[in-house]
Amino acid sequence: MTLKNNAIKLLIIEDDDAYASLLIRMLEKTNLDRFVINRVNSIQSSAEYITKNKIDVILLDFYLPDGNGLDMLDAMRASVFNIPIIVLTNLDDETVGIEVLKKGGQDYLVKSKINDDILARSIRYAIERHNLLMRLRRKSKELEESEKRCRYIAENNIDAIIVVDHNKTVNFINPAGEAMFDIKSDDFIGRSFDYDFVLGSKLEIEIPKKDGQITIAEMRSTKIDWHGQEASLISLRDITDSKQIGKFKEEVISIVSHELRSPLTSILNSLNLVIEGEAGEISEQAIKLLKIAHRSSMRMLRLTNDMLDIKKIESGQMQFNFQIYDLMPLIEQSIESNRAYAEQFGVEILLDNALSDIKVNVDSDRLMQVMTNLLTNASKFSPKGEKIIVSVTDFENLVRVSVKDRGPGIPEEFRSRIFDKFAQAQLPGLRQRDGSGLGLNISKMLVEKMGGTINFITNSNEGTTFFFDLPKYQTNC
């Protein structure tokens, strides 16, 4: 309610007709906004009136035929009504005034001392104080409910949650935290948190258990307000199993890759010799079968090499031979190298835009590997008879290489995972394409190792453009 725009709905509870009339005349002479004034002469009649009508403020006579003002304040406090009440009395008794305020009255006025200004000011302040009190109560209730929700979430969270103050003293730990640290909250709260943390950063820590086992946890932290004081909320997620699985996967990939590559190379060489007739004449049917075996072996060799490449890149063991190259010869060479592969799918590769005098500092073999991944990918998903367009564009300090196909586009739900390991989209109406789902992941890592970025633009049924940007090499003149 605003005092300037809305009339104040005021109820006078007074059994003295003459004094009630005096109050009304005073109110009519005030500078406040206009009033809608009603009057009753007892507590009982006021209760009936308040139930049926909206009231902004009450002027309450302390002594009434069916009770006193304190009874009225008690009744109002016990009810659902929240209306500011100003108590009027003939007694100039400070003790009564204090009791009125304790019981929720907004003001206490002695009748003999009231004038127009005092009455107006008391009404205005009573409404403002009451509204402020209601807002504070609502905020307090909201904060209480919010704290209950936060505590419930923390206590039922599968991650360990710990709150520490500025001295790193533990103020709170949830049940998941008790289990992770193998300690009861009563023994943990009040002691120092022994691990260093950096706000906003992700760290891994090792937590020793009583049985001698080690828990590996991913730790994050953020600033919070804890009971009016600045504190740090620390969350810890148990990643022991995932770390062990990751280590096991790396070991398996390493063993399988190394154990497969040599025999696969030997098998491929033998198949080539047989297909070329070095082992004697064989039937056409046998040659067809041998070619199928050769293609399957080539796919396995590519997968093996891809897995080894990922392992080397992630472990930092892959060697990069950076040199300054003219970019266009590398792009043209990659197109020629992959032209025969595209022709298997009835697709043609064209260079649409070429730039001269563009130099880059790259590993030429790795750049060719990225181009091969993008071109073979585009070939597999392009409709027969379509063209793959390769273009090179100058962007100030960067050069962009784009590979555009006219395929079905990347499904929206798959786009966020397109550069993940083993990611392969399922496209309705298209047969499953050969591939490991590692090419784009490897391409992203290789481009980033060469100081660039890779991304794509796609539209359903219109095709996809993969592009990577590399810094141009510029000589200092």
Summary of the structure (lengths in Angstrom):
residues: 477
radius of gyration: 40.7
end to end distance: 73.5
largest distance: 132.0
contacts: 1340
relative contact order: 0.05
helix: 45%
strand: 25%
